Amino acid sequence: NYRRAKARLFEMLDPGRGKGLGIQPAAILNRDDVSYDILKPYCRVPILDYSIDQPAAIRAVDIQLNAQSTRFHVLLPDSELMIETQLVGRFNVSNCLAAITTAYSQGILPATIAEGLAHVKGISGRMESINEGQPFSVIVDYAHTPDSLEKVLATLRPLTAGRLMVVFGSAGERDIQKRPIMGRIAAQMADFFVITDEDPREEDRTRILQEIAHGAEVVGKRQGRDFLCIADRTQAIATAFAKARAGDTILLAGKGHEQSIIVGRQKVSWDDRRVAREELRRLQ
């Protein structure tokens, strides 16, 4: 049982440990999570909780979200601080609160906490913002399954003032059933999208694109009007950038941190982030 295993970690916190070392044992709990009430009885040390939506010892308020950064105030038991971070999305506000609460419990100064979070860049290729001074947002993410693509688009939608666009594909010789599902998700959640290569391997790359497109067409989208199929990933990214306007967000999905794309039997050097920067510079 996953929750019982997690509860065991809290049971292991020893109230007497750290005495004389200046360490204060504490149980850090997320008040917004359904596991809060389950884990609370297992805590043998003082609980320090955090929240966005519920009353808690440490709270985030005045949250300002966009596709390139996040800004919010944190109310501490005895002070407050302003957080500005490159991490994006409401879920990352919660992640930041977990780090803030942990650091605060150990006596780290609020100014030091804020400075630390200001320099956090996040995980490479996961909701990674690419900024070359362009008037629209570009996000690179590893999302390569229907579930992950849906979650990333859902995260970016409220952060986007303009249109939400996505460049994505589906790997060759892998899980062909997901292709039309991903096409449908893009059709339902994005304003425009470009279907492109994502490791086609030895499969017919055009057929992969058309199988994804079929899922979009079933829900009423039309190729050439609502989306494009461009096998060459560099061209696909460049085309999406050329269509972007101020306030738009473009998600480059499926490759993330990966350093190659597999075409035929050959691994070709590739990095979505590098290509994105190169194409953005060409627009200037």
N, C-alpha and C positions, 0 to 999 in steps of 0.2 A: 504494500500500500504506500503510494508516493507521499501522501500527506503525513502518514504515521512516521515514515522515515524522516521527513523534514522536522516533525515534532521532536524526534529523538535528538536532533542537533540542539534544540532549545533546552531539552532536559539535561544535556551535558554541560550547560553553562553553570559553573560553580560560583555561588555567591561569595565564597572566601578567596577565590583565586585573584591574584593581582594586588592583594593588600601589601602595602609597603612599597609597591612599584609604581604607584601613581596611576594605575589602570583601573578603570571602573567597569566591571562587567555589566552589560546591558543587552536586552533583547530588542532588536530593531524590527518593528512590525509595520506593515502597510495597512492602514485603516481602510483603504478603498478595496482591498482584496478580500474575496470570499473566505480565504483561509484564516483571516484574522481571529475570528471567534473560535476556530478550531485549535489554533496554535496557542492562544493566550493562556489556557489553563496549564500548559506544559512549561511555562516560563517560571523559573525559580529566582530570577534576578529582576531588577527594575525594568519595566517596559518603557521604551521611548518610541512612540508611534509617529507616523507621518501620513499626510493625506493631501489630496487636491479637493475632494468633495465633502469630506466628513470632518467633524471636530477632532483635533489631534494636537499633540504637543508641538509639532512642526508642520507648517502648512505652506503651500504655494498659492499665491493670490496674484491678481492682475497679470495673468498669463498672456503673453503676446507671441503668437506662433506665425512663422512664415516658412517658406520652403528652403531657406538658407541658414536660419538661425532661430534661437528661442530666447525670450527674455521674460523674467518673472521675479516677483518679490517673494521672499521667504520670511515667514513669521516664526521666530525662535522663542523659546520660553522667556528670554531676558533681553532680546534685541531683534533686529531684522537685518536683512541684507538683500542686495540686488544681484541677481544671477543673469549673466549673458553667456550663452554657450553656442557652439557651432552644431550641437546635437539638435535634430529637428523632430517634431512630432510630440503629441501629448504624452505618449508612453515614455519618452525620454525625460519629460518633466518628472515623472514618477521615479525613473531611474536616478535622476539627479538628486531627488529628495532622499532616496535610500543612502546615497553617498554622503550627502550633507548631514543626515541624521547620525550616521555612523561616526563621521569625523567630529561632529559636535559632542557626541557622547564621550569622546576621548579628550576633550578639552582643546581641540584645534580651534584657533581664532576664526571668526566669521570672514574676516578679510582674506585670510589664507585659503579658506574654502572657496571663496568666490574667485580668487586668482587661479586656483587649480582648475576649476571647472571651465574657466575662460580659455584655457589652453588645451582642453581635451578635444581631440579630433575624431573620436569614435573609432569604430572598427572599419578597416579598409574595405571598400566596396559594399558597405551596408549603409544605405541612406546617406551616401557620401555626396556632399555638395561640390559642384565644379563651378568655380567663379573666375571668369576672365574679364570681368567688367561688363558683361552683357546685360541687357535690360530684362531678361527672363531667367528663370531658375532651371538649372540642370542637376538632376539627381541620378547617381549610379547606384544600382542595387542588384544583388545576386538573385532576386526573385525569379525563379524558373519553374515554379509549379503553379497550378491554378490557385491554390490557397494563398501562397505567398504573394502572387501578383495582385490578387484581390485585396489583401491586407495593406500592401504598400500604396495602391491607388486610393484606398479608403483613407489612409493617413494623409496623403498629399492633397486630396480634394479640398478640405477646409482650409488648407494653407495657401491655396491658389486663387488669386484675384481674377485671373483671366482663364484661358483654356488649359485643360490638362491633357497632355499628349504622352504617348508611350511608344518606344521603339523596342520590339521584342521578337522572339522567335521560339523555336522548340527544337531540341536536339534530334539529330538523325539516329536511326537504329535504337531508339529509346521510347518507351511509353507513348505509342502513337495515339492512344485513346484520349490523352489530355489535350491534343492539338485543337480540336474544335471548341473544347471547353475554354481554353485560354483566349481563343478568338471571340467567344461570346462575352467573356469577362471584360476584355478590352472594349468591345462594342458598347457594353452597358455602363462602363465606368469612366471611359475616356471620351474626350471631345473629338479627338483625331488620333490615329495611330499608324505606324509603319511596321509591317511584318517583314522580318529579315532573317538572315542566317544566325543560328546558334549551334555551332558544331554539327554541320550536316553529315559529316563523315562520308560514307560511300553511298548514301541514299540520294535520290534525285532531289536537289534543293528546291526546285520549283514546285514539286509535288508537296513537299512539307509546307511551304508557304500557302498553297491553295487549300490544304486540309485545315490549316488554322483559319484561313479566310472564310471557309464554309461555315464555321461556327458564328462568325460575325454576320454573314449574309442571312442566316436563318432567323436572326432577330431584326432584320430589316436594314442592315447597313450595306452600302454599295461601294464596291471598289472603284477608286478614282474620285469619288465624292467624299466618303467618310474615312477611307483608309487607302493605303498603298501597299503593294508588295514589291520590295526591292531586295533582292538576294544579297547584294554586296553590302556588308554592314557599314562600311565607311560612308558609302553613298546614302544609305538609309538615314544615318545620323545627320549627315550634312543636309539632306532634304528636310528633315524635321526642324533643324535649326533655322533653315531659310524661311520656313513657314511661321516661326515663332514671332510673337509680338510682346511688347512690354507687359509684364504681369502674368505671362504664361508660365507653366511648369512642364518640362520635358523629362520624363523618366526613361533612362536607358536600363532596361531590365534583362536579366538572364546571365550576364557574364561577371559582374561585380569585380572581385579582386583577381580573377583568373588572368593568366599571362599568355594564353594561347587560344586559338580557335582551330578546331580540327576539320579540315577539308580533305575529303578522300582519306588517304592513310597518313596524311602529312599534318603535323602540328605547326601551325603558322603563328609567329609571334603576334600577340594581340593584347591590347589593354584598353578597355572602354574609356578609362579616364584620360589616357594619353591622347587617344583619337579625339575625344570630346574637346580637349584643350586645343588641339591643332585646328580643328574645324571652327571653333569659336574665334580663334585668332584670325582665321581667314575672313571672317565676317567684318572685321574691324578695318 
